[in-house]
Amino acid sequence: MVRFFITFISFMILSCPAWAEGPVFRVGVEDIRYYPQSSSNLGVYSGFGRVVLDQFAKEYGYHFQYVPLPVLRLYSRFLHGKGLDFKYPDNALWHPEDREGLTVSYSDEISESYDGVMVLPLRHRMQVRQLRTLATVRGFTATKYEHLIESGRIRLSYCDDYASLIQMVLRGRVDGGFGCLAVARYHLEHMERSHEALTLAPDLPYTRVSYRLSTLNHPEVIKQLNTFLHEHHEQLMMLRDRFGLSRRVSR
């Protein structure tokens, strides 16, 4: 992966003008370890999302300053506060009630995520009627399970970070953990556990989520980013694969 990363960055540097002085934008990001999608650790932001956004900024002469915030506070600061020019990742389907009356511009897809219920292998064929307890990271939405949670058929618990979510599932404290398949695989690897220690239950509802950059005030930058994503589509798809973000759900 390191060799490919260097090759990709070299390609981008050769095909882009020097990183000139230009506008500085503040990008609100989630203060959570969600690698390989994106991750914040001690104020340092990293991951696939940053690689793409940094290269876009370099090509267009911008400077992005990343501002890690807790998930719920990030929504509030971006949608109703001040000081943030962009939010990443974002999606119009997330917290739609908070967006009512606002004109938010979204980029084309930067990355994708397969979000669903991760379970122990012995529960691989779990059905919805068998799911009683579910956990997810605080601030995240268990998409497609809201009505079951509201009706009391599923009891939802929250964790402060993704590592805690994985541990809850591994220890059998909940039936499943709702989250991103690629992120789970990364955490399992760094726990020195097999990728097969948890699996996304294919018979339970899951969703493909698009990760986008959003803004309230700079739609012209969004248009430039879309051009960048189109022009470098092939290289970005290869990079996505190297980050382990192009794997599909297997039944």
Summary of the structure (lengths in Angstrom):
residues: 251
radius of gyration: 18.6
end to end distance: 27.3
largest distance: 57.3
contacts: 779
relative contact order: 0.19
helix: 39%
strand: 26%
